Amino acid sequence: MEKKEYIAIKVSNVSFQYSLVSNENLILFSNLELLIKKGEKIGIFGPSGSGKSTFFHLLSNNLTPTTGIIESIGEITLLYQIPQLNPYLTCQELIELEFERCKNGKLNITDIEDYLNKFNLKSYANHLAYHLSGGQKQILSLACGIAKGSDIIIADEPFSNIDTKTAETIKQTFFKTINEFHITFIMSAHFLPFFQGFDRIFEIKDRGLVTFPIKNIVEKASL
């Protein structure tokens, strides 16, 4: 049994279902069990409609399980496929806003430009979020999440609207900053090679989570 101080998220016997108009129940998950350690990088994949987004909303406490318990330690930020940023604020203004909202005060950042530089966004400090590319918006979303003191970042297919080469570059920026700030990272994707470098990978299958061998990712990436 892992010590509590090493646990980021614990999913215990969780089931989730929707009530349909026909008065029938659509069961998405049944008896899920998952333990995520602090600092782990976890990959989640599955076909469209398998429940990846729903699972992430459960983990981030936006949805309540039908049965079971989800425990998390620390602040959670959920990154969406389409970044949720105020388009009329600059990168610097958005980061400053998140620093002000930071509840735990664990980050001691006095130079916003230096902070943005960690995400390769220093030269865009005075650019409106509206004018950034899709990839830059995802990176800015990550920067905002960390700035407000998040311990866990959950990214719902952040590379779905970005070409593969650009997405890989962005992933490296994600990894660099996630490691620096000791963030637990959970991400979904359709393109399996994006999961290279992750600690564990799970496939959503038959209403549950099935461990996917890391070596299979490496083999697919080398094809």
C-alpha positions in Angstrom: 0.0 0.0 0.0 1.4 3.4 -1.0 1.9 6.0 1.7 -0.7 8.8 1.4 2.0 11.5 0.8 3.0 9.7 -2.4 -0.5 9.5 -3.8 -2.0 12.1 -6.2 -5.3 10.4 -7.2 -7.0 7.3 -5.9 -10.0 5.8 -7.7 -11.8 3.2 -5.6 -14.6 0.9 -7.1 -15.9 3.7 -9.2 -18.9 3.3 -11.6 -20.6 5.9 -13.7 -23.7 5.9 -15.8 -26.0 8.3 -17.6 -29.8 8.2 -17.6 -31.1 8.2 -21.2 -34.3 9.8 -22.5 -35.6 6.2 -22.9 -35.3 5.8 -19.1 -32.5 3.3 -19.7 -29.0 3.7 -18.2 -25.9 3.9 -20.2 -23.0 2.5 -18.2 -19.7 4.0 -19.1 -17.5 2.7 -16.3 -17.8 -0.2 -13.9 -15.8 -0.8 -10.8 -12.7 1.3 -11.8 -9.6 1.0 -9.6 -6.6 3.2 -10.2 -3.8 4.6 -8.1 -1.7 7.5 -9.5 1.4 8.5 -7.7 2.6 12.1 -7.4 4.8 13.1 -10.3 3.6 10.3 -12.6 2.8 10.8 -16.3 -0.2 8.8 -17.2 -1.6 8.2 -20.7 -5.2 7.4 -21.5 -6.5 6.4 -24.9 -9.6 4.8 -26.4 -12.0 5.2 -29.4 -14.2 8.2 -29.7 -17.2 7.8 -27.3 -15.3 5.5 -25.0 -15.5 8.0 -22.2 -12.1 9.7 -22.0 -13.5 13.1 -21.4 -16.0 11.8 -18.9 -13.3 10.0 -17.0 -11.3 13.3 -16.9 -14.3 15.2 -15.6 -14.6 12.6 -12.9 -11.0 12.9 -11.9 -11.2 16.6 -11.8 -14.4 16.5 -9.6 -16.6 18.1 -12.3 -18.7 15.0 -12.3 -19.7 12.7 -9.3 -19.4 8.9 -9.6 -22.6 6.9 -9.5 -20.8 4.7 -7.0 -17.3 4.6 -5.5 -14.9 7.2 -4.4 -12.3 9.4 -6.1 -9.7 11.0 -3.8 -7.2 13.6 -5.0 -4.5 15.5 -3.1 -3.8 19.0 -4.3 -5.1 21.4 -6.9 -6.3 20.1 -10.3 -6.4 21.9 -13.6 -8.2 20.4 -16.6 -6.9 21.4 -20.0 -9.5 21.1 -22.8 -9.1 20.3 -26.5 -10.0 23.9 -27.2 -8.1 26.1 -24.7 -10.3 28.1 -22.3 -8.5 31.4 -22.3 -9.8 35.0 -22.2 -8.9 36.0 -25.8 -8.7 39.7 -24.9 -6.0 39.4 -22.2 -2.3 39.2 -23.0 -0.1 36.2 -22.0 1.4 38.3 -19.2 -2.0 39.4 -17.9 -3.3 35.9 -17.9 -0.3 34.6 -15.9 -0.5 37.5 -13.5 -4.2 36.8 -12.9 -3.5 33.1 -12.1 -0.7 34.0 -9.7 -3.2 36.3 -7.9 -5.6 33.4 -7.7 -3.0 31.0 -6.3 -4.4 29.6 -3.1 -1.4 27.9 -1.6 1.3 30.5 -2.5 3.8 27.7 -3.2 5.2 29.4 -6.2 7.5 32.3 -5.6 7.7 33.9 -9.1 8.6 37.6 -9.2 9.6 37.8 -12.9 6.6 37.0 -15.2 8.8 37.2 -18.3 11.2 34.7 -16.8 8.3 32.4 -16.0 6.9 32.7 -19.6 10.4 32.0 -20.9 10.2 28.5 -19.4 7.3 27.9 -21.7 9.0 29.5 -24.8 6.4 32.3 -24.6 8.5 35.3 -23.4 8.5 37.0 -26.8 4.6 36.7 -26.7 4.2 38.3 -23.3 2.3 41.3 -24.7 0.4 39.3 -27.3 -3.4 38.8 -26.9 -4.3 35.1 -26.4 -6.6 35.5 -29.4 -3.5 35.9 -31.7 -1.7 32.8 -30.5 -1.5 29.6 -32.5 -3.4 26.5 -31.3 -0.2 25.0 -29.9 0.8 28.2 -28.1 -2.6 28.4 -26.5 -2.2 24.9 -25.1 1.2 25.8 -23.7 -0.2 29.0 -22.2 -3.1 27.0 -20.7 -0.5 24.7 -19.0 1.5 27.8 -17.8 -1.7 29.2 -16.3 -2.5 26.0 -14.6 0.9 25.8 -13.0 0.8 29.5 -12.1 -2.3 29.1 -10.0 -0.6 26.4 -8.0 -2.0 23.2 -9.5 -0.4 19.9 -8.4 -2.2 17.8 -11.1 -2.7 18.7 -14.7 -5.2 16.7 -16.7 -5.0 17.3 -20.5 -7.9 16.1 -22.7 -6.4 15.5 -26.1 -4.4 18.7 -26.2 -2.8 17.9 -29.5 -6.0 16.9 -31.4 -6.0 20.0 -33.6 -2.2 20.3 -34.1 0.0 18.7 -36.7 2.2 15.8 -35.4 5.6 17.6 -35.7 4.4 20.7 -33.8 2.6 18.5 -31.2 5.8 16.6 -30.5 7.6 19.9 -29.9 4.9 21.1 -27.6 4.9 17.8 -25.7 8.6 18.4 -24.9 7.8 21.8 -23.5 5.0 20.2 -21.4 7.5 17.5 -20.1 10.2 20.1 -19.3 8.0 22.3 -17.2 6.0 19.5 -15.7 9.2 17.9 -14.4 10.6 21.3 -13.2 7.5 22.0 -11.1 6.9 18.4 -10.0 3.4 18.1 -11.6 1.4 14.9 -11.9 0.3 14.8 -15.5 -2.6 12.8 -17.1 -3.2 13.1 -20.8 -5.4 11.5 -23.5 -4.5 11.2 -27.1 -5.5 9.2 -30.3 -1.9 9.1 -31.7 -0.1 6.4 -29.5 3.4 7.6 -30.2 2.6 10.8 -28.2 2.8 8.6 -25.1 6.5 8.0 -25.4 8.1 9.0 -22.1 5.0 8.3 -20.0 5.2 6.1 -16.9 2.0 4.2 -17.5 -0.6 4.0 -20.3 -4.2 2.7 -20.0 -6.8 1.9 -22.6 -10.4 2.5 -21.9 -12.0 -0.8 -22.8 -15.1 -2.8 -21.7 -16.1 -0.1 -19.1 -12.7 -0.3 -17.4 -9.0 0.6 -17.7 -6.6 -1.9 -19.2 -2.9 -1.5 -18.9 -1.2 -1.0 -22.3 2.4 -2.1 -22.5 4.9 0.7 -22.9 7.0 -1.4 -25.4 4.0 -1.4 -27.8 4.2 2.4 -27.9 7.9 2.3 -28.7 7.3 -0.2 -31.5 4.6 1.9 -33.0 6.7 5.0 -32.9 9.6 3.3 -34.7 7.4 2.2 -37.6 
